[in-house]
Amino acid sequence: MTLETSPAAERNRQFIVDVLKTVLPDTGTVLEIASGTGQHAVYAAPRLSPRVWQPSDCYRDSLNMINDWSHAEPSPNLRDPILLDVLDQPWSVETQPMTPGISAVVAINMIHIAPWRCCEALINGAQRILPPSGVLYLYGPFKERGEHTSPSNAAFDHSLKSRNHEWGIRDLEKVTLTAAARQLELIECIPMPANNLSVVFKRR
């Protein structure tokens, strides 16, 4: 079996896990949105035990890739992937609650490769499903004060918009204000390699 791979996931996975170890609640289920190939899921799950890792994606082809990875690198705290589109309301995890309960929502390299309405829907869903002190973690490139933080990010943003005019690197302040209006307070903003950020919100 040939596993589908994302070079970016291979490069950033350890840096992301190092941050998650410090910001996630100690227990509960971590719901990963837009898990893609599943590389982050299989890498994070055993390193973040006893938390349970629940991968998800809105594409059935991605669920197949995640299953391939989880069969190749199984972990007892890694759940089978579920179909979840942030634009759906309610989310499937609201009608079929997780055990243990969801304590964090993680979205890695998602909000810039999706329309803005998907970012809003992600934040809305996090507000609905997270308990007080639950964590929403976002990883990826951001603009700050309306400006790109590097020439490479500006070029990446141009490339994204050339593929889909609704895509693009999001403004950190706009994301933060959107989250604050939904009871999600910015706790930390951590610089990461390759001009990315780890952005951590906590549910009030």
Helices and strands as residue ranges (DSSP letters): H 7-23, E 29-33, H 39-47, E 52-57, H 60-72, E 82-83, H 92-95, E 102-108, G 111-113, H 116-129, E 135-140, E 142-143, H 151-163, E 170-171, H 172-180, E 184-192, G 193-195, E 196-203
